[in-house]
Amino acid sequence: MLTLSPRQLLFLSLIAAFATMALKGVAWHLTGSVGFLSDALESLVNVAGAGFALFMVTLAQRPADDNHPYGHSKAEYLSAAFEGGLILLAALAICATAIERLINPQPLADLGVGTVLTVLASLINLAVGLLLIRGGRLYSSPALDGDGKHLITDVWTTVGVIIGVALAAITGYSWLDPVVAIAVALHILHEGWQILYKASNGLMDQALPDQRIAEIEQTLSQFSDHKVQFINLRTRSAATLQFAQADMQVPKDWTVQRAHQVADDAELALKEIGIELSIHIEPQDAHGPIL
């Protein structure tokens, strides 16, 4: 069972990012491969992304205050957007370097040591990436999930780079090295766009998944014995926090105190499954779809 907190997981990711950046940087220095350079540049993005994610998750865990009555959890989406932007910039830098090397090819050297260092860095990324994705699912954290998927993509990127460098060395066609680097850059561009897209969806108050909504409806149905009906259910997610709003229709002859007690009980029942519910009480002659 995973025992590390989101902050601890991202701190581990930051340490891994520094380690892999150093290993891949040495690999590029030894070989002169622009493919290895592209891999090293993406590791630099990992460092910046993990550092910013750690800061944003720390901010997101702050409790609600007067200026932020719904908490700070959306800060995690800023982390994802920031990482996506850095990925796009890294891809452009890789393309520029690769095109220059394609025009002015250079021989590769010390591929054995450089390849070993790159493989070691990828194994670190694989282990930490899988751990982050697991933590992202456990904590419903877009920052953890985005950082983990980025690391796993980095692993596949490295596999492609190693294949390209190996082909260039075996065949003697040095142009294969920058061509693979350009392919890596295009892949990174796609990844960055996906991260930005998911971050923008989160900032726009996307509804909860259908399965989660079904859980809410099932929990609220337990209060039908009280002669109440819930209508106009609306949901939204804010990273690790989940919210719902609903109108609760009660019989006209109920006292305010009785209706208020049932509303409190319903809110408490949803809080036990991780949903912050807000209820508006109205008489039963109001119209709307009944849950």
Order of alpha helices (4+ residues) and beta strands (2+ residues): alpha-alpha-alpha-alpha-alpha-alpha-alpha-beta-beta-alpha-beta
